[in-house]
Amino acid sequence: MTHTTEAKARTVSARFANARASFDDVHGYLAAASMGVPTRETVAAQKRDLNLWATARRDPQDYDPIIARTREHYASLVGVTADRVALGSQTSVLTSLIAAAVPAGAEVLCVEGDFSSVVFPFLQHAGIRVRHVPIGHLADAIEDSTWLVAFSHIQSATGIVADVPAIVTAASRQGAHTLCDTTQSAGVHPVDASLFDATVCHAYKWLCSPRGAAFLTLSSKFQELLNPLQAGWFAGDDVWQSCYGPSMHLATTARRFDVSPAWPAWVGAEPAIRMFAGLDIQEVWDYASGLGDLLSDALGIPEQHQAIVTWADPDGADLAKLVAADIRASGRAGRLRVAFHLWNDESDVEAVVRALRR
């Protein structure tokens, strides 16, 4: 580890320090790329909600301000206004809305080995052409026949960070739309959703929220190309006046694509996403990727400058060593995947090295 990286790991803001202190002691948990860890505030909020429900003191409208605040927090986190944010429960479902809008015969450009939620909805669309290229070639592969470029900001299997400026510039030059999955980046790497026509994000990983809280952001122009196929009462312009047909008056903003929320998930998501919206996410990235480089140096592999550090582990032998040492990591696509987040520190790096060298 370089002296610069050491300084980044040691010198942190008060808000960052408070965020790190908001988690229970979960040293040895290196699997944020699979599932995040809740803050104590999230756990308390969900327990309180469960108790209110159990004692018949909850009303559906109690959740409206919670959900509205969560939408605002997420919008602030990713650099858009709240009217550009729709709520959902899974990224694949949100991606399917966009897949349904692709014109017949048009091309969607995807990344080889990208996560299924940003690929499968397009493969299910028999009337379009889907082409896959390596992440490092994505910008150069965009052609004038490409209608949409769909990719993850950070690759799930490898932790590679996409070259967003190059991709966005090339897409604009060729007149292609862009869809970016930020599930592996929002909360650990800076995200500017305004750069894309659409983004999707599930908050249960780096945003440390319950599973079932997901987001879709849309530019105002791209929204006009989509059909709110999942329209329900929560997508109404006046939610509590949209419970019955036959008349339908959907919201005019991105909220017209809202899916009726799973209430307990949003109770837990609100404090978590509020916390991340108040952080300097570049500081989070410097810290997490600094730990990643520290591990790379200790293992004698090239620094990856990523919060997710991976290396070849085709038979799972290294992963088995970590599991035996009570270290939680994951294996994906023949590689061992170690993910660093707020609750980790240098002791986790040392624990991995010890386990692998036994």
C-alpha positions as CSV (number, residue, x, y, z in Angstrom):
1,M,0.0,0.0,0.0
2,T,1.3,3.4,-0.9
3,H,1.7,6.2,1.6
4,T,-1.0,8.2,-0.3
5,T,-3.5,5.3,0.0
6,E,-2.6,4.9,3.7
7,A,-3.4,8.6,4.3
8,K,-6.8,8.2,2.5
9,A,-7.6,5.2,4.7
10,R,-6.7,7.1,7.9
11,T,-7.9,10.7,7.3
12,V,-11.7,10.8,7.0
13,S,-14.4,13.3,7.5
14,A,-16.7,13.3,10.6
15,R,-19.7,12.2,8.6
16,F,-17.7,9.3,7.1
17,A,-16.5,8.3,10.6
18,N,-20.1,8.4,11.9
19,A,-21.3,6.3,8.9
20,R,-18.6,3.7,9.6
21,A,-19.6,3.7,13.3
22,S,-23.3,3.1,12.4
23,F,-22.8,-0.6,11.7
24,D,-22.4,-3.4,14.2
25,D,-19.0,-5.1,14.3
26,V,-19.0,-7.2,11.1
27,H,-15.3,-7.7,10.5
28,G,-14.7,-10.5,8.1
29,Y,-17.8,-9.6,6.0
30,L,-16.4,-9.0,2.6
31,A,-19.5,-9.6,0.5
32,A,-21.2,-6.2,0.0
33,A,-21.2,-7.1,-3.7
34,S,-23.7,-9.9,-2.8
35,M,-25.7,-8.3,0.0
36,G,-25.1,-5.2,2.2
37,V,-25.2,-5.0,6.0
38,P,-27.9,-2.8,7.6
39,T,-27.1,0.1,9.8
40,R,-28.4,0.0,13.4
41,E,-30.9,2.7,12.4
42,T,-32.3,0.6,9.6
43,V,-32.7,-2.4,12.0
44,A,-34.4,-0.2,14.6
45,A,-36.8,1.4,12.0
46,Q,-37.8,-2.0,10.8
47,K,-38.4,-3.4,14.3
48,R,-40.5,-0.4,15.2
49,D,-42.5,-0.8,12.0
50,L,-43.1,-4.5,12.8
51,N,-44.2,-3.7,16.3
52,L,-46.6,-1.1,15.0
53,W,-48.1,-3.5,12.5
54,A,-48.3,-6.3,15.1
55,T,-50.3,-4.0,17.5
56,A,-52.6,-2.8,14.7
57,R,-51.2,0.7,14.8
58,R,-50.2,1.0,11.1
59,D,-52.1,2.5,8.3
60,P,-51.1,2.3,4.6
61,Q,-50.9,6.1,4.4
62,D,-48.3,6.1,7.2
63,Y,-45.8,5.0,4.6
64,D,-46.3,7.8,2.1
65,P,-43.9,10.3,3.8
66,I,-41.3,7.6,4.3
67,I,-41.4,6.7,0.6
68,A,-41.4,10.3,-0.5
69,R,-38.3,11.1,1.7
70,T,-36.5,8.0,0.3
71,R,-37.1,9.1,-3.2
72,E,-35.7,12.5,-2.4
73,H,-32.6,11.0,-0.7
74,Y,-31.9,8.8,-3.7
75,A,-32.4,11.6,-6.1
76,S,-29.9,13.7,-4.2
77,L,-27.4,10.8,-4.1
78,V,-27.4,10.2,-7.8
79,G,-27.6,13.9,-8.9
80,V,-31.2,14.2,-10.3
81,T,-34.4,15.7,-9.1
82,A,-37.0,13.6,-7.4
83,D,-39.5,13.9,-10.3
84,R,-37.0,11.9,-12.4
85,V,-37.0,8.9,-10.0
86,A,-39.4,5.9,-10.2
87,L,-39.6,3.2,-7.5
88,G,-39.6,-0.5,-8.0
89,S,-38.7,-3.7,-6.4
90,Q,-36.2,-5.5,-8.8
91,T,-33.9,-4.2,-11.4
92,S,-34.9,-6.8,-14.0
93,V,-38.5,-5.7,-13.8
94,L,-37.5,-2.1,-14.3
95,T,-35.2,-3.0,-17.2
96,S,-38.1,-4.9,-18.8
97,L,-39.9,-1.6,-19.2
98,I,-37.1,-0.3,-21.3
99,A,-36.8,-3.6,-23.2
100,A,-40.4,-3.3,-24.2
101,A,-39.8,0.1,-25.8
102,V,-37.0,-1.0,-28.1
103,P,-38.2,-0.7,-31.7
104,A,-38.5,-3.9,-33.8
105,G,-35.2,-4.7,-35.5
106,A,-33.2,-2.2,-33.4
107,E,-29.9,-3.1,-31.8
108,V,-29.2,-3.2,-28.1
109,L,-25.5,-3.3,-27.2
110,C,-24.6,-5.2,-24.0
111,V,-21.5,-6.3,-22.2
112,E,-20.1,-9.8,-22.3
113,G,-20.6,-11.3,-18.8
114,D,-22.7,-8.5,-17.5
115,F,-25.3,-9.2,-14.8
116,S,-28.4,-10.9,-16.1
117,S,-30.8,-8.2,-14.9
118,V,-29.4,-5.8,-17.4
119,V,-29.2,-8.4,-20.2
120,F,-32.0,-11.0,-20.0
121,P,-34.9,-8.6,-20.5
122,F,-33.5,-7.8,-23.9
123,L,-32.7,-11.4,-24.8
124,Q,-36.4,-12.2,-24.2
125,H,-37.4,-9.6,-26.8
126,A,-37.5,-11.6,-30.0
127,G,-37.9,-8.6,-32.3
128,I,-34.6,-6.9,-31.5
129,R,-30.9,-7.6,-32.0
130,V,-28.7,-7.9,-29.0
131,R,-24.9,-7.7,-29.4
132,H,-22.3,-8.3,-26.6
133,V,-18.8,-6.9,-26.4
134,P,-16.2,-6.8,-23.7
135,I,-16.6,-3.9,-21.2
136,G,-13.3,-2.2,-22.4
137,H,-14.5,-2.1,-26.0
138,L,-18.0,-0.9,-25.3
139,A,-17.6,2.8,-26.4
140,D,-15.8,1.8,-29.6
141,A,-18.5,-0.8,-30.4
142,I,-21.4,1.7,-30.5
143,E,-22.6,2.1,-34.1
144,D,-25.1,4.3,-35.9
145,S,-27.5,1.3,-35.8
146,T,-27.3,1.0,-32.0
147,W,-30.5,2.1,-30.4
148,L,-29.5,1.4,-26.8
149,V,-26.3,0.8,-24.9
150,A,-27.1,-1.2,-21.7
151,F,-24.3,-1.9,-19.2
152,S,-23.4,-2.0,-15.5
153,H,-21.5,0.9,-14.1
154,I,-19.4,-1.6,-12.1
155,Q,-19.2,-5.2,-13.4
156,S,-20.6,-7.7,-10.8
157,A,-18.2,-10.5,-11.7
158,T,-15.0,-8.5,-11.9
159,G,-15.5,-5.1,-10.2
160,I,-14.3,-3.3,-13.4
161,V,-15.5,0.3,-13.5
162,A,-17.0,1.3,-16.9
163,D,-15.4,4.2,-18.7
164,V,-18.6,6.3,-18.4
165,P,-17.3,9.5,-20.2
166,A,-16.2,7.5,-23.2
167,I,-19.4,5.5,-23.4
168,V,-21.7,8.5,-23.0
169,T,-19.7,10.5,-25.5
170,A,-19.8,7.7,-28.1
171,A,-23.5,7.0,-27.6
172,S,-24.3,10.7,-28.0
173,R,-22.2,10.9,-31.2
174,Q,-24.1,7.9,-32.7
175,G,-27.5,8.9,-31.4
176,A,-27.9,5.9,-29.1
177,H,-29.7,5.9,-25.8
178,T,-28.0,4.7,-22.6
179,L,-29.1,2.5,-19.7
180,C,-26.8,2.1,-16.8
181,D,-27.2,-0.4,-13.9
182,T,-25.7,1.2,-10.8
183,T,-26.5,-1.6,-8.4
184,Q,-22.8,-2.3,-7.8
185,S,-21.8,1.4,-7.7
186,A,-24.4,3.6,-5.9
187,G,-23.3,4.0,-2.3
188,V,-19.6,3.2,-2.9
189,H,-18.7,5.0,-6.2
190,P,-19.9,8.4,-7.3
191,V,-22.9,8.2,-9.6
192,D,-24.4,10.9,-11.8
193,A,-27.6,9.5,-13.2
194,S,-28.2,12.7,-15.2
195,L,-25.6,11.5,-17.7
196,F,-27.8,8.6,-18.9
197,D,-31.2,8.3,-20.4
198,A,-32.1,5.7,-17.8
199,T,-30.5,4.0,-14.7
200,V,-31.7,1.1,-12.6
201,C,-30.5,0.3,-9.1
202,H,-31.4,-2.2,-6.4
203,A,-30.5,-0.8,-3.0
204,Y,-29.8,-4.1,-1.1
205,K,-26.1,-4.2,-1.9
206,W,-23.9,-1.1,-1.4
207,L,-26.8,1.0,-0.1
208,C,-27.3,-1.4,2.8
209,S,-31.1,-1.5,2.4
210,P,-33.6,-4.3,2.6
211,R,-34.2,-6.3,-0.6
212,G,-37.3,-4.9,-2.4
213,A,-36.3,-1.3,-2.7
214,A,-35.1,-0.4,-6.2
215,F,-35.0,2.7,-8.3
216,L,-35.4,3.8,-12.0
217,T,-34.2,7.2,-13.2
218,L,-35.3,8.6,-16.5
219,S,-34.6,11.7,-18.5
220,S,-37.7,13.6,-19.4
221,K,-37.2,12.9,-23.1
222,F,-36.5,9.2,-22.7
223,Q,-39.6,8.8,-20.5
224,E,-41.8,9.8,-23.4
225,L,-40.6,6.6,-25.3
226,L,-41.7,4.3,-22.5
227,N,-45.1,2.8,-21.8
228,P,-46.0,2.4,-18.1
229,L,-46.9,-1.3,-18.5
230,Q,-47.0,-1.8,-14.8
231,A,-49.3,1.1,-14.1
232,G,-51.2,0.7,-10.8
233,W,-52.7,2.8,-8.1
234,F,-49.3,4.0,-6.8
235,A,-48.5,5.4,-10.3
236,G,-51.5,7.6,-10.2
237,D,-51.3,11.4,-10.2
238,D,-53.2,11.4,-6.9
239,V,-52.3,8.0,-5.4
240,W,-55.3,7.6,-3.1
241,Q,-57.7,8.6,-5.8
242,S,-56.3,6.0,-8.2
243,C,-57.5,2.8,-6.5
244,Y,-60.3,2.0,-8.8
245,G,-61.1,2.2,-12.5
246,P,-62.2,2.8,-15.1
247,S,-60.7,6.2,-15.4
248,M,-56.8,6.4,-15.2
249,H,-54.8,9.6,-14.5
250,L,-51.2,8.7,-14.1
251,A,-48.5,11.0,-12.8
252,T,-46.8,13.1,-15.4
253,T,-43.3,12.6,-13.9
254,A,-41.2,9.5,-13.7
255,R,-43.5,8.5,-10.9
256,R,-45.9,7.1,-13.5
257,F,-43.6,4.1,-13.6
258,D,-43.8,3.5,-9.9
259,V,-44.6,0.0,-8.7
260,S,-46.7,-0.4,-5.5
261,P,-44.0,-0.5,-2.8
262,A,-43.4,-3.3,-0.3
263,W,-43.8,-1.1,2.7
264,P,-41.4,-2.7,5.2
265,A,-38.5,-2.6,2.7
266,W,-38.9,1.2,2.3
267,V,-39.0,1.7,6.1
268,G,-35.5,0.2,6.3
269,A,-34.3,1.9,3.1
270,E,-35.1,5.4,4.2
271,P,-32.4,5.8,6.9
272,A,-29.8,4.0,4.9
273,I,-30.2,6.0,1.8
274,R,-30.4,9.2,3.8
275,M,-27.1,8.4,5.3
276,F,-25.4,7.7,2.0
277,A,-26.9,10.9,0.4
278,G,-25.2,12.9,3.1
279,L,-21.8,11.4,2.5
280,D,-19.0,12.4,0.1
281,I,-19.2,9.2,-2.0
282,Q,-15.8,9.9,-3.5
283,E,-14.4,9.6,0.0
284,V,-16.2,6.2,0.3
285,W,-14.7,5.1,-3.0
286,D,-11.2,6.2,-2.0
287,Y,-11.4,4.3,1.3
288,A,-12.9,1.1,-0.2
289,S,-10.7,1.0,-3.3
290,G,-7.7,1.8,-1.1
291,L,-8.4,-1.3,1.0
292,G,-8.7,-3.2,-2.3
293,D,-5.3,-2.0,-3.4
294,L,-3.8,-2.9,0.0
295,L,-5.1,-6.4,-0.4
296,S,-3.7,-6.6,-4.0
297,D,-0.3,-5.5,-2.8
298,A,-0.3,-8.0,0.0
299,L,-1.2,-10.8,-2.4
300,G,1.3,-9.8,-5.0
301,I,-1.4,-9.2,-7.7
302,P,-1.7,-6.0,-9.7
303,E,-3.6,-3.1,-8.0
304,Q,-7.1,-3.0,-9.4
305,H,-8.2,0.4,-7.9
306,Q,-11.6,-1.2,-7.1
307,A,-13.8,-1.8,-4.1
308,I,-14.4,-5.3,-5.6
309,V,-11.1,-7.2,-5.9
310,T,-11.1,-10.4,-7.9
311,W,-8.7,-13.1,-9.0
312,A,-8.9,-16.5,-10.7
313,D,-10.2,-19.2,-8.4
314,P,-11.7,-21.8,-10.8
315,D,-11.9,-24.6,-8.3
316,G,-13.0,-22.4,-5.4
317,A,-10.0,-23.4,-3.3
318,D,-9.2,-19.8,-2.2
319,L,-12.9,-19.2,-1.4
320,A,-12.9,-22.4,0.7
321,K,-10.0,-21.1,2.7
322,L,-11.8,-17.9,3.5
323,V,-15.0,-19.7,4.5
324,A,-12.9,-21.9,6.8
325,A,-11.5,-18.8,8.4
326,D,-15.1,-17.4,8.9
327,I,-14.5,-14.7,6.2
328,R,-17.6,-14.0,4.0
329,A,-16.7,-13.4,0.4
330,S,-18.1,-14.8,-2.8
331,G,-17.2,-16.6,-6.0
332,R,-18.4,-15.5,-9.4
333,A,-17.6,-16.7,-12.9
334,G,-14.6,-18.7,-11.8
335,R,-13.1,-15.8,-9.7
336,L,-13.0,-15.1,-6.0
337,R,-14.7,-11.8,-5.3
338,V,-13.8,-9.7,-2.2
339,A,-15.7,-6.5,-1.6
340,F,-14.7,-3.7,0.8
341,H,-17.2,-1.2,2.2
342,L,-17.7,1.1,5.1
343,W,-17.5,-1.5,7.9
344,N,-14.2,-2.9,6.7
345,D,-10.6,-1.9,7.6
346,E,-7.0,-3.0,7.4
347,S,-7.7,-5.9,9.8
348,D,-10.0,-7.5,7.1
349,V,-7.1,-7.3,4.6
350,E,-4.8,-9.0,7.1
351,A,-7.4,-11.7,7.9
352,V,-7.7,-12.6,4.2
353,V,-4.0,-12.8,3.7
354,R,-3.6,-15.0,6.8
355,A,-6.3,-17.3,5.6
356,L,-4.9,-17.7,2.1
357,R,-1.4,-18.4,3.3
358,R,-2.2,-21.1,5.7
